[in-house]
């Protein structure tokens, strides 16, 4: 009886050892595959429409997204705070920061120059969902002084062309003009350092593929 028990124990021990060996083998064989996958780095396809984002010089990249009037206005303050912090706390300089501020959706009209605001300011105020007081229709872009200040510091702007097309249709209907004509006029009258992008939401995703950190500006 003692011998039979010894045989059974021997078999059990043998099977345990084989199982352990099989597990070790599986672990060893999986290691190279895991290592191979970990070294593969995703690289997004590049497009000519986005190349300007890669051409802005700087050691740090920031993209500030906005979609309403308050966010559009605040983005200029937040952008200034980032630049000031880099200069003051990091002893850096403005030319070390590549910064893009995006005007899309209801903040899109901030991407048009004073000539367009003087001509279509009442419509722009409605599109940005701001209150229009009688006799106080703006004759210029209400944030233009801060835009110009940021341009002087090297900041660039992405302007949503999808929203611009929609705004052009509203302007055309209001003024009895052709949408295509107004759309072209708006495209020809962007703020300084303004870049029309197919869609603002597309620009923010593309910017991250180019290494820009992302910030959303709201109230």
C-alpha positions in Angstrom: 0.0 0.0 0.0 2.8 2.4 0.8 4.4 1.8 -2.6 1.1 2.5 -4.4 0.8 5.8 -2.6 4.3 6.7 -3.5 3.6 6.0 -7.2 0.5 8.2 -7.1 2.4 11.0 -5.4 5.2 10.7 -7.9 2.7 11.0 -10.8 1.0 14.0 -9.1 4.4 15.7 -8.6 5.4 15.0 -12.2 2.1 16.5 -13.5 2.6 19.5 -11.3 6.1 20.0 -12.6 4.9 19.7 -16.2 2.2 22.2 -15.6 4.6 24.7 -14.1 7.0 24.1 -17.0 4.2 24.7 -19.5 3.2 27.9 -17.7 6.7 29.1 -17.7 7.0 28.3 -21.4 3.9 30.3 -22.1 5.2 33.3 -20.1 8.6 33.1 -21.9 7.0 32.9 -25.4 4.7 35.8 -24.7 7.4 38.2 -23.5 8.9 39.0 -26.9 5.4 39.7 -28.3 4.6 42.1 -25.5 8.0 43.8 -25.8 7.4 44.1 -29.5 4.0 45.7 -29.1 5.3 48.1 -26.4 7.9 49.5 -28.8 5.4 50.3 -31.6 4.5 54.0 -31.5 1.5 55.4 -33.2 2.1 58.2 -35.7 -0.7 60.2 -37.2 -0.9 60.8 -40.9 0.1 64.4 -41.8 -2.0 66.7 -44.0 -1.1 69.9 -45.8 -4.1 71.7 -44.3 -2.6 71.2 -40.8 1.1 71.9 -41.7 1.0 75.5 -40.3 0.6 74.1 -36.8 4.0 72.4 -37.1 5.6 75.5 -38.5 5.0 77.7 -35.4 8.3 77.9 -33.6 8.5 77.1 -29.9 9.7 74.6 -27.3 6.2 74.3 -25.7 2.9 73.9 -27.5 -0.5 75.0 -26.2 -3.9 74.9 -27.9 -6.8 76.8 -26.3 -10.3 75.9 -27.5 -13.3 78.2 -27.3 -16.9 77.8 -28.4 -18.8 80.8 -27.0 -18.3 84.6 -26.5 -17.2 84.3 -22.8 -14.8 81.5 -23.5 -13.4 83.4 -26.6 -12.8 86.5 -24.5 -11.3 84.6 -21.5 -9.0 82.6 -23.8 -7.0 85.7 -24.4 -6.6 86.2 -20.7 -5.7 82.6 -20.1 -3.2 82.7 -23.0 -1.6 85.8 -21.5 -1.4 84.1 -18.1 0.4 81.1 -19.6 2.9 83.4 -21.5 3.5 85.5 -18.4 4.1 82.5 -16.2 6.6 81.1 -18.6 8.4 84.4 -18.7 8.3 85.2 -15.0 8.5 81.8 -13.3 10.5 79.8 -15.8 12.7 82.7 -17.0 11.6 82.0 -20.5 10.5 84.1 -23.4 7.4 84.4 -25.6 9.2 82.9 -28.6 9.6 79.6 -26.7 5.8 79.2 -26.7 3.8 78.0 -29.7 0.2 78.9 -28.9 -3.0 78.6 -30.9 -6.3 79.9 -29.8 -9.3 78.5 -31.6 -12.5 80.5 -32.3 -15.3 78.1 -33.3 -19.1 77.8 -32.9 -20.4 80.9 -31.2 -16.9 82.5 -30.7 -16.1 82.3 -34.4 -16.9 86.0 -35.2 -14.0 87.0 -33.0 -11.8 85.7 -35.8 -12.9 88.5 -38.2 -11.3 91.9 -38.5 -12.7 95.3 -37.7 -13.9 95.9 -41.2 -16.2 92.9 -41.0 -17.5 93.9 -37.6 -18.3 97.4 -38.7 -20.2 96.0 -41.7 -22.0 93.0 -40.0 -21.6 93.7 -36.3 -25.3 93.3 -35.4 -25.4 89.8 -36.9 -22.2 88.9 -35.3 -23.5 90.0 -31.9 -26.5 87.7 -32.3 -24.3 84.8 -33.5 -22.1 85.1 -30.4 -25.3 85.3 -28.3 -24.4 88.6 -26.8 -27.0 91.2 -25.9 -27.4 94.0 -28.5 -28.4 97.3 -26.9 -30.2 99.8 -29.1 -27.7 102.2 -30.6 -24.7 100.3 -29.2 -23.9 98.0 -32.1 -20.1 97.5 -32.0 -18.2 99.1 -34.9 -15.1 96.9 -34.3 -14.2 93.5 -33.1 -14.8 93.8 -29.3 -11.7 91.8 -28.4 -9.4 93.1 -31.2 -7.0 95.0 -28.8 -6.3 91.9 -26.9 -6.0 89.9 -30.1 -3.4 92.3 -31.4 -1.5 92.1 -28.1 -1.4 88.3 -28.4 -0.4 88.5 -32.0 2.5 90.7 -31.0 3.6 87.9 -28.6 3.5 85.3 -31.4 0.1 83.7 -30.8 -1.8 82.2 -33.7 -5.6 81.7 -34.2 -7.6 78.9 -35.7 -10.9 80.1 -37.1 -13.7 77.6 -37.9 -14.7 77.7 -41.5 -17.8 75.5 -41.0 -19.2 78.1 -38.6 -18.1 80.8 -40.9 -20.1 79.3 -43.7 -23.2 79.2 -41.4 -22.6 82.8 -40.3 -22.2 83.9 -44.0 -25.6 82.4 -44.8 -27.3 84.3 -42.0 -25.5 87.6 -43.1 -26.6 86.9 -46.7 -30.2 86.4 -45.7 -30.3 89.5 -43.5 -28.5 91.8 -46.0 -29.9 90.3 -49.2 -26.5 89.1 -50.4 -25.2 85.8 -51.8 -23.8 83.3 -49.2 -20.8 82.5 -51.4 -19.9 86.2 -51.7 -20.1 86.8 -48.0 -18.2 83.6 -47.2 -15.3 84.7 -49.4 -15.4 88.2 -47.9 -15.1 86.8 -44.4 -12.3 84.4 -45.4 -10.5 87.4 -46.9 -10.8 89.4 -43.6 -9.4 87.3 -40.8 -7.6 88.8 -37.8 -3.8 88.8 -37.9 -2.2 85.4 -37.6 -5.7 83.9 -38.3 -5.8 80.5 -40.1 -9.1 79.2 -41.4 -9.5 75.5 -40.5 -12.1 73.1 -42.0 -13.7 72.7 -38.6 -12.7 73.9 -35.2 -13.3 70.6 -33.6 -11.0 69.0 -36.2 -8.3 71.5 -35.5 -8.2 70.7 -31.8 -7.8 67.0 -32.5 -5.1 67.6 -35.2 -3.2 70.0 -32.8 -2.9 67.2 -30.2 -1.4 65.0 -32.9 1.3 67.7 -33.3 2.0 67.6 -29.6 0.0 70.6 -28.4 -1.4 70.4 -24.9 -5.1 71.1 -24.8 -7.1 73.6 -22.7 -10.8 74.5 -23.0 -11.7 78.1 -22.2 -15.1 78.7 -20.7 -16.8 81.2 -18.3 
